[in-house]
Amino acid sequence: MMQRRTLSAILAAGAFLAGCGSEADNKQAKPETVQGLRLQKLQIQAVPDELEAPGSVIAAATAQVGARTMGTVVAVAVKEGDTVQRGQLLAQLDERELAARRNAAEAGASSADAGVGQATKAVAAAQAQADVAQKTYDRYVYLKEQKSVSPQEFDEVAAKQQAAQAALEQAKAGLRQAQAGREQAQSEVRAAESVASYARIVAPFDGRVVRRTVEPGSLVSPGMPLFVVEDSSRYQLEATLPTESLAVVKKGAAARVQLDALFGKSIAGKVAEIEAGADPSSHTARARIDLPHEVGIESGVFGRAYFTRGEKKGLVVAKDGLVTRGQLKGIYTVDADGLVHWRVLTLGKEIGNQVEVLSGLSEGDVVVLNPGAQEIDGKKAAGAAESGEKHS
């Protein structure tokens, strides 16, 4: 009898505990409600149909600054990344070497001046002798006509006159040669003076030093590139365009530009120039797009240019509503029962503060606009209306 009562008690207790467990499970199964979510029902709308062209930022003006004469570098005044102004010293060559060249040229010029002086005196002496010989010759011509001199005497005077003229021509030729030598020497002096100014290697314009390939003590020669300076006030995006896009993209066309360095921010650009011919192997052409002055723009930055071709139909969502999980991007959606689900999306182009949805959503889906950092997957949106209208 006692055993029966004990068994009944155990069965009753088990039934009671099972009933309590079912009630707990029911309570636990009820989803948590999330307050304050803003919802939006998606609709197909017109979005820009854009042509995308990848590219890299370049400076509108870039110069390779090299040596204009041979010499030894004694000082380098700038380093990579420095901002410079037009005419600012970049590097200094050893002026003693250049001064020695100038001194040698000046010595040559002095010697040439002395040679011209001597040649001038020689011409003056030869001219005097030629004048005397000419007068004597003229007098003997008259005497010959009067038959007052013998043929032998006349021939001797004529020979002296010819010799004096030849000596004069020779002296004049010597003077011309000396004068040419002086011109050459003076030209070398001027060149040496210019070379002396080449000891200062300076910036060609205001900008920034992006590369330096010289150190103090280096021996440089004419044409050797030492620095690369770019104009940091003007940058362009050099974009690659497929040839079929050239019917849409023309010089002066507006472009929407996004640069990685600006974290997706769109800036307005304008096509400055387009290559005259396309690359026959890749069937592409390059276009340079002027960029506005923005902090963060510098050469080498990757970016994309977008050119509007018209409009197309599509879905867009607010970028603030996107949730990133690892390498995936998605958005919270709300079903007809008000339950929240995270859904993976394939995204397209960014359009202002919105982004195009290529797959993962359909017209009529309701999405959460302000999920914040909270995890709401599987929870219930408070006040979620089955109609999918916006809620604040």
C-alpha positions in Angstrom: 0.0 0.0 0.0 2.8 2.3 0.9 4.6 1.6 -2.4 1.4 2.6 -4.3 1.2 5.9 -2.5 4.9 6.6 -3.2 4.5 5.8 -6.9 1.5 8.1 -7.2 3.4 10.9 -5.5 6.3 10.5 -7.9 4.0 10.5 -10.9 2.2 13.6 -9.7 5.4 15.4 -9.1 6.7 14.5 -12.5 3.5 15.7 -14.1 3.8 19.0 -12.2 7.4 19.5 -13.2 6.7 18.7 -16.8 3.9 21.3 -16.8 6.2 23.9 -15.3 8.8 23.1 -18.0 6.3 23.6 -20.8 5.3 26.9 -19.4 9.0 28.0 -19.2 9.7 26.8 -22.7 6.7 28.8 -24.0 7.9 31.9 -22.2 11.4 31.4 -23.6 10.2 30.9 -27.2 8.5 34.2 -27.2 10.8 36.7 -29.1 12.2 39.8 -27.4 10.6 43.0 -28.7 12.9 45.8 -29.9 11.7 49.4 -29.6 12.4 52.5 -31.7 13.2 50.9 -35.1 12.6 52.9 -38.2 11.3 50.7 -41.0 10.9 51.3 -44.7 9.1 49.4 -47.4 11.2 49.2 -50.6 10.0 50.2 -53.9 11.4 50.1 -57.4 12.7 53.5 -58.4 14.8 55.2 -61.1 18.5 55.1 -60.4 21.3 56.6 -62.5 22.7 54.3 -65.1 26.5 54.9 -64.9 29.6 53.9 -66.7 32.4 52.9 -64.4 36.1 53.6 -65.2 38.9 52.7 -62.8 42.0 54.8 -62.5 44.7 56.3 -60.3 45.3 59.8 -59.2 48.2 61.7 -60.8 49.5 65.2 -60.5 48.5 67.5 -63.3 52.2 68.6 -63.7 55.2 66.4 -62.8 58.8 67.2 -63.5 62.0 65.2 -63.4 64.7 67.6 -62.1 68.2 66.6 -63.3 71.7 68.0 -63.3 72.6 70.3 -66.2 76.4 69.9 -65.8 78.8 67.4 -64.4 79.8 67.9 -60.8 79.9 66.6 -57.2 76.9 67.1 -55.0 78.0 68.8 -51.7 74.5 69.2 -50.2 70.9 68.0 -50.6 68.4 70.5 -49.2 65.1 68.5 -49.3 63.8 65.1 -48.6 60.9 63.1 -50.1 57.5 64.6 -49.1 58.8 68.1 -48.6 56.8 71.0 -50.0 58.9 73.4 -52.1 58.4 76.7 -53.9 59.6 77.7 -57.4 63.3 78.4 -57.4 63.9 76.8 -54.0 67.3 75.0 -53.7 67.0 71.2 -54.0 70.8 70.4 -54.2 74.1 72.2 -54.4 77.0 71.1 -56.6 80.7 71.8 -55.7 81.3 75.4 -57.0 85.0 75.0 -56.9 85.0 72.7 -59.9 82.8 75.0 -61.8 84.9 78.1 -60.8 88.0 76.4 -62.1 86.2 75.9 -65.5 85.2 79.6 -65.5 88.7 80.7 -64.6 90.2 78.6 -67.4 87.6 80.1 -69.8 88.4 83.6 -68.7 92.1 83.0 -69.1 91.5 81.7 -72.7 89.5 84.8 -73.4 92.3 87.1 -72.2 94.8 85.2 -74.3 92.4 85.6 -77.3 92.1 89.4 -76.6 95.9 89.7 -76.7 96.0 87.7 -80.0 93.5 90.1 -81.5 95.6 93.0 -80.4 98.7 91.6 -82.0 96.9 90.7 -85.2 95.4 94.3 -85.3 98.9 95.7 -85.1 100.2 93.3 -87.8 97.4 94.5 -90.1 98.2 98.1 -89.5 101.9 97.5 -90.3 101.1 95.5 -93.4 98.6 98.2 -94.5 101.3 100.9 -94.2 103.8 98.8 -96.3 101.1 98.0 -98.8 100.2 101.7 -99.1 103.9 102.7 -99.8 104.3 99.9 -102.3 101.1 100.9 -104.1 102.2 104.5 -104.3 105.6 103.4 -105.7 103.9 101.1 -108.1 101.6 103.9 -109.3 104.5 106.2 -109.9 106.4 103.6 -111.8 103.4 103.0 -114.0 103.5 106.6 -115.0 107.3 106.4 -115.6 106.8 103.3 -117.7 104.3 105.2 -119.9 106.9 107.9 -120.3 109.5 105.3 -121.0 111.6 106.6 -118.2 112.3 103.2 -116.4 113.5 99.9 -117.7 111.2 96.9 -117.8 113.3 95.2 -115.1 113.0 98.1 -112.7 109.2 98.2 -113.3 108.9 94.5 -112.7 110.8 94.7 -109.4 108.4 97.5 -108.2 105.4 95.5 -109.3 106.6 92.4 -107.5 107.1 94.4 -104.3 103.6 95.9 -104.6 102.1 92.4 -105.0 104.1 91.0 -102.1 102.9 93.9 -99.9 99.3 93.2 -100.8 99.7 89.5 -100.1 101.2 90.4 -96.7 98.3 92.6 -96.0 95.7 89.9 -96.9 97.6 87.5 -94.7 97.6 89.9 -91.8 93.8 90.5 -92.3 93.3 86.7 -92.3 95.2 86.4 -89.1 93.1 89.2 -87.6 89.9 87.4 -88.6 91.2 84.2 -87.1 92.1 85.9 -83.9 88.7 87.6 -83.7 87.0 84.2 -84.2 89.1 82.8 -81.5 88.1 85.7 -79.2 84.4 85.1 -80.0 84.9 81.4 -79.1 86.7 82.2 -75.9 84.0 84.7 -74.9 81.3 82.1 -75.7 83.1 79.7 -73.4 83.2 82.3 -70.7 79.5 82.9 -71.0 79.0 79.1 -70.9 81.2 78.8 -67.9 79.2 81.5 -66.1 76.0 79.7 -67.0 77.4 76.4 -65.8 78.3 78.2 -62.5 74.6 78.9 -62.1 73.9 75.2 -62.7 75.6 74.5 -59.4 72.2 75.4 -57.8 69.6 72.7 -58.7 66.2 74.3 -57.9 62.5 73.5 -58.0 60.8 74.2 -61.3 57.5 75.2 -59.7 55.6 75.1 -56.5 54.9 71.6 -55.4 56.0 68.5 -53.5 59.1 66.3 -53.7 57.9 62.8 -54.4 61.2 61.1 -55.2 64.9 61.8 -54.5 67.7 59.7 -56.0 70.8 61.7 -54.9 72.9 61.9 -51.8 75.8 64.3 -50.8 79.0 63.1 -52.4 77.4 61.8 -55.6 79.0 62.6 -58.9 76.2 63.7 -61.3 76.3 64.3 -65.1 74.0 66.3 -67.4 70.5 64.8 -67.8 70.8 62.6 -64.8 67.4 62.7 -62.9 67.9 63.6 -59.3 64.4 64.6 -58.1 60.7 64.2 -59.1 58.6 67.2 -58.2 54.8 67.3 -58.6 52.4 70.1 -58.6 50.4 69.4 -55.4 47.8 72.1 -56.1 46.2 70.2 -59.1 45.5 66.5 -59.3 43.7 64.4 -61.9 42.3 60.9 -62.1 43.8 59.0 -65.0 40.9 56.6 -65.8 40.8 53.8 -68.3 37.8 53.8 -70.6 36.6 51.0 -72.9 36.5 52.2 -76.5 32.7 51.8 -76.7 32.3 54.4 -73.9 34.0 57.2 -76.0 30.5 57.9 -77.6 29.4 58.9 -74.1 32.5 60.4 -72.5 33.7 63.6 -74.2 36.1 66.3 -73.2 34.4 68.6 -70.7 32.0 65.9 -69.5 31.1 65.8 -65.9 32.1 62.8 -63.8 31.4 61.5 -60.3 34.6 60.3 -58.7 35.1 58.1 -55.7 38.6 57.6 -54.2 39.6 54.9 -51.7 41.5 57.6 -49.7 38.2 59.5 -49.2 36.3 56.4 -47.9 33.6 56.4 -50.6 32.9 60.1 -50.6 31.8 61.2 -54.0 33.4 64.3 -55.5 32.7 66.2 -58.8 35.2 65.9 -61.6 35.5 67.1 -65.2 37.1 65.4 -68.2 40.2 67.6 -69.1 41.5 65.4 -72.0 41.1 62.1 -73.7 43.7 60.1 -75.6 43.5 60.6 -79.3 43.8 56.9 -80.1 42.8 53.7 -78.3 45.2 50.9 -77.3 44.8 48.3 -80.0 45.6 45.4 -77.6 43.3 46.3 -74.7 40.8 48.4 -76.7 40.9 51.1 -74.1 41.7 54.8 -74.0 42.9 56.9 -71.1 41.1 60.1 -69.9 42.3 62.7 -67.4 39.7 64.0 -65.1 40.3 67.3 -63.1 39.7 66.9 -59.4 38.8 69.6 -56.9 41.2 70.5 -54.1 40.4 68.0 -51.3 42.3 66.9 -48.3 43.5 63.3 -48.8 44.0 63.5 -52.6 47.5 62.6 -53.6 49.2 60.8 -56.5 48.9 57.0 -56.6 45.5 56.8 -54.9 43.1 54.4 -56.6 39.7 55.6 -57.6 36.8 55.2 -60.0 35.0 57.7 -62.2 31.3 57.3 -63.0 29.7 58.8 -66.1 25.9 59.1 -66.4 24.4 57.3 -69.4 20.7 57.8 -68.3 18.5 56.0 -65.8 17.4 52.5 -65.0 15.0 50.8 -62.6 16.3 49.3 -59.4 16.3 49.1 -55.6 18.4 51.2 -53.3 18.9 51.1 -49.5 20.4 53.7 -47.1 24.0 53.0 -46.3 23.3 53.6 -42.6 21.1 50.5 -42.6 23.8 48.2 -43.7 25.3 45.7 -41.3 28.8 44.1 -41.9 29.6 40.6 -40.7 33.1 39.6 -41.7 33.4 40.0 -45.4 29.6 40.1 -45.9 27.3 43.0 -46.0 23.6 42.7 -45.3 20.6 44.4 -43.9 17.9 43.6 -41.3 14.4 42.9 -42.8 11.1 42.5 -41.1 8.7 39.8 -42.1 4.9 39.9 -42.0 4.9 38.7 -38.3 7.2 41.5 -37.3 10.2 39.3 -36.8 13.7 40.7 -37.8 16.0 38.7 -40.0 19.5 39.5 -41.2 19.9 39.1 -45.0 23.0 39.0 -47.1 23.1 41.5 -50.0 25.0 42.0 -53.2 25.6 45.7 -53.6 26.3 47.9 -56.6 27.2 51.5 -57.0 26.9 54.1 -54.2 24.5 56.9 -55.0 24.9 59.7 -52.4 23.9 58.2 -49.0 22.3 55.2 -50.6 23.6 52.1 -52.4 22.2 50.1 -55.2 21.0 46.5 -54.3 21.9 44.0 -57.0 20.5 40.9 -55.2 19.1 39.9 -51.8 16.0 42.1 -51.6 12.8 42.4 -53.6 10.3 45.1 -54.1 7.9 45.3 -51.1 10.5 44.0 -48.5 10.6 46.0 -45.3 14.1 46.9 -44.0 15.4 48.5 -40.8 16.9 51.9 -41.4 18.6 52.4 -38.0 19.8 49.1 -36.5 22.7 50.6 -34.7 25.2 48.2 -33.1 22.6 46.0 -31.4 22.0 42.4 -32.5 18.3 42.2 -33.4 18.3 39.1 -35.6 15.3 36.9 -34.5 13.7 39.6 -32.4 10.4 41.3 -32.9 10.1 44.9 -34.1 7.8 46.9 -31.8 5.0 48.5 -33.7 6.0 46.8 -37.0 3.0 47.2 -39.3 2.3 44.6 -41.8 1.7 47.3 -44.4 5.5 48.1 -44.2 5.1 51.9 -43.9 7.9 54.0 -42.4 8.0 54.1 -38.6 9.9 56.5 -36.3 
